[in-house]
Amino acid sequence: MHLGAASMLGATGANASKNRIPGNYDVLAYSNEDLKEVSSIGFTVHNIVVSDPTIVTEENIKEIKEKFHKNSLLIGNSRGRYGGGLVHPDENIRKETITFVKNTCVVSAKIGCHSTYLRPGSINPNGPWQPHPENHSDEVFERLINSTKDIASVAESEGMMLLLEGAYVSPIFSAKRAKEFIDAVGSKNLKFNQDPVNFISNLEQAYNTKDFLEEFFTLLGEHTISADLKDFTVVDSLLLKFEEEYLGSGMMDQVYFLKRMQEICPDAHILIEHIPREKFEPSYAETLKFSEKAGITWDKY
């Protein structure tokens, strides 16, 4: 497995503000200095963000590949900036988003990405990872299936893997729902990204993370090709509340998580995400501690 950074360079909207990254920052702006900083910590892979796949030129693609190789980094998955449009009730917006993801598949394949994200989205206008009463409905689920079937035809022709992400607040809210979705779409190019912190929804899961994790590995192991590494904690309050926590200070059984990832997908990219840029180095050090306990030796570039 390769250990990398999923958002050190602001590659996901969830942490861009923490890293003081402009909202439109993407792979076209990655500098040699940026990538050198990633590799100097010890990471061997970083993902990319795509704001507009239609403006990426052949020269851009050549430069991106050269910069990553020069800095001894693999190009990980691509993450397009397309919000929650795959489940939008407005058919025009949904079709525009489908076209965006199709174009991202084409560009990502040319760049040499590991895969491209399939973000399930949300009906909430405030963002694709925000809750909404309709997100868990069958109607929204079917809309996402139809959108993905349309995209999958292009992904298959380009040889690009669609990397399904999920979260309890989204239409893909559990391991079982993710498995139902993958089966319903029926594409060999639809895969899964293990990101268990996103799915924590009750105290039983929070206090028994090994059992919680195993459901994801049992149901989705054969579809898994990567994982996001992060942690969480239960906030002391009357109303139930979870918050993300720095690696080494949370409640997730990371040793078990890494062991199972090694067993089901020894070629996976494991990417630390959702922390400020200055926290990636200590998080890398904490991950090495977990790795030693799990008996894992990370692959080199």
N, C-alpha and C positions, 0 to 999 in steps of 0.2 A: 504494500500500500504506500501511497505517496501522501505526505503531510503538507498541507498548504494553507493559504489564507483566502477566505471567501470574500472578504470585504475590506482588506487593509487599505486599498486604494479607493474606497468609497463605492465599491461595485454593487452595493444594494442600498436602496433608499432608506432602509430601516436604520442604518447607522451613518449615513452620509453627513448629516448635520453634526454628529459627534466628532467626525473626522475633519470638520470644516471644509467639506467638499462641495463645490457648487452643484446645483441640482441637475445641470446638463453635462457634468463631467463623465466622460466615458473612455473606452479603449483608445480612441483617436488622440487622447491627451496624455496617455501614459508615457512617462519619460524614462530614459535609461536610469536616471537617479532613483525614480520611484521603484523600478523593478530591481535595481541593485539593493535597495533597502530591504525588499521582501526576501531576496535570496541570502543576504548577509545574516539574517536571523537564523536561517537554516531551512526555510521552506523550499520545496521543489516544485510547487505548482501554485498558480493564482488564476482565478477566473476573470472573465471580462464582462463589461457592461456595454450594451449597444443601444444608443439613443435613436438612431435612424439608420436602418440597414441599407436604405436606398442611396445613401451618400458615400458609402465605403467603396473606395476605388481599388483597383488591382495594385496600385502603388502603395496604398494604405496597408493592404494585406501583406505585402512583401515586407514593409517596414515593421509591422506588428510581429511577424514571425522572427525577423532578425533581432529585434529588441529582446524578445523572450529568450531566444537561443543564446544571445550574447551574455545574458545574465543567468544562464543555467536554470531556466524555469520552464516547466511544461505549461501549455495553455490549457486551462481547465474548461469548465462549462461556460456558456454565454448566458447572460441574463438581460433580456430586453426590457426596455422601459415602456410597458404597455398597460399598466394598471390592471383594472378588473374587467376589462372589456369582453373577455371570452364568455361571460355570463350576463352581459348587459341586456336588459329587456328591449332596448332600442336596436332593431335588427341592423340598421345602418352602422351603428357603432360596433356591434358584434362582428360584422363582416370586415370592417376596417381593421379591427384587432386581429382577426384571423389572417388577413393579408400581411399585417406586420409580422406575425410570428412565422408565416411561411417565408417571407423575405429574410428573416433572421436565420432560419434554417439554412438557406442558400449561402448567406454570408459566413455563417459559423462553420459550415463544411469547408469553405475555401480557406478560412483562417486555420483550420485544423483543431477546432474545439473538441473537447471530450464529449459534449452534449449541449443541448440548449434547454433552459428552464421552461416548464409548462406551469404557469402560475394560475391556480384555479379562480382567483379573483373574488369579488364580493359585490353585492348589490348596494352596499354602503358607498355613497358618493365621496366619502372622506378618505377612501383608500382601499387597495386590494386586500389588505390584511386586517380589516376592521369588521366587527360583528354586524349582523343584520338579521332580523326575524326570518327572512326568506332564504338565507344561505344554506340551511339544512333541508330545504324542501326538495321534493322529487322533481318539481318543475325546473328548478335551477340546475339540479344534477343532470337532467336530460339535456339541458341547453349546453352544459359543459361537455357532455359526451358528443353531441353533434358538432360542436366547434372543433373538438380534438380529432374526430374522424376526418374532418375536412383537412386539417393541418397534417395529419399523419400521412396522407398520400404524398405530400411534398417531402416530408421527413424521410420516408422510405425511399423515394427516388434519389434523394441526396445522400443517403447513407447516414443520416443524422439521427441521434437518439433524442427523444423528447423526455426530459427529466421532470417527472411529476413531483411537485412540492405540495405540502398540505399544512393545515393547522386547525385546531378545534373551532376557531371562529369562521372558518372557510367552508365551502361546499365539500371539501375532502377533509372530514373532521375526525376520522379514526382509521385504524389499520384495516378494519373490515370494509369501510367505505372506499378506501383506496384500492383494495383488492377488487371490490365490485366494479369500480370505475375502470380499472385496467382490463378486466374480463369483458366489460361491455364495449369498450373501444376496439379491442381485438387486434391491436397492431403489435407486431414483434419489435417495433421501434419505440414503444412506450415503456419507459423504465421508471424506477423510483429512487428518490433521494431520501435517505434516512435522516430525519431531523426531529427527533422525538420530543425535544423541549416544546416545540410548537403545539403538540397535541395534549399536553398535561391539562386536565380539566377538573380534577377532584383530588381530595386529600388521600384517598386510597392509592391512587396512582403515584402521587408525590412521595408517599412514605414507603412505597414498595416498587421502586423503579426497575428492579431486575425483572419482576413479573410483567410489569408494564412494557418493558423493552422486548421481552420475548414474544409477545403477540405480534409485534411488527416484524421480527425476524422470521417467525414461523409462517406468517401469512404472505410476506412480501420478500423473503430472502431471495427467491429465484429471479425477482425483478430488480433487485438492488444493484446499483453500479457506483454509488457515491454516498457521502454523508456530510452533514454540517455538524461541527462539534461546538457545543456551547453548554451552558448550565443554567440552573434556575434555583430559586428559593421561595419558600412560603413566607409571606409577609404577615407579621403579627397584627391582626386586626379582627374585628367582629365579622365583617364581610369577607368572604374568600377572595384572596388576591395573590397572584404569583408575579414575580419579577425575574428577569434574566440576571444571572450572576456570573462573575468572572470564574474561569476555570480554576479549580483548586479550592473554591469557597462555596460551591453549591451542593445540591442533593442528588444529582444524577450519578448512577453507578457507572462511571466512565471506564473503569477497568473491564467490567463485563461487556460494555458497549463495544470497546475496541477489540476484545477477544472475539465476539460474535461477528463483527465486521470482517475480521481477518479470516474467519471460517467460511463465511458465505460469499465474500468477494475480495480475495487477496490482491486484486488489481485496482481496488477502489481509490478514489481521491477523497481524503478526509480533510475537510476545510474548516478552519476556525473562523467564526463570523460574529458580527454584531457587537463589536467592542471598538473603543477609540484606537487610533493608530498606535499610540504609545503603549497600549496594553498587549500588543501582539507578541512582543518579545517575552514578557513574563508568562503569557499564556502558552507560548511554545515550550518554555521550561517546565511548566506544570504538566503539559501533555507528555513530555519525555518521562516524567515520573510515573504517570499512568501507564505508559507504554512499557516501562521496565517491569512493572508489576504484572502486566498482561503478557509479557514475554514476546513483545513485538519489536522487530527491527525494521525501521522505515526504509523504503527503497530510495536510492539516490538518483539524481538526474541522469 
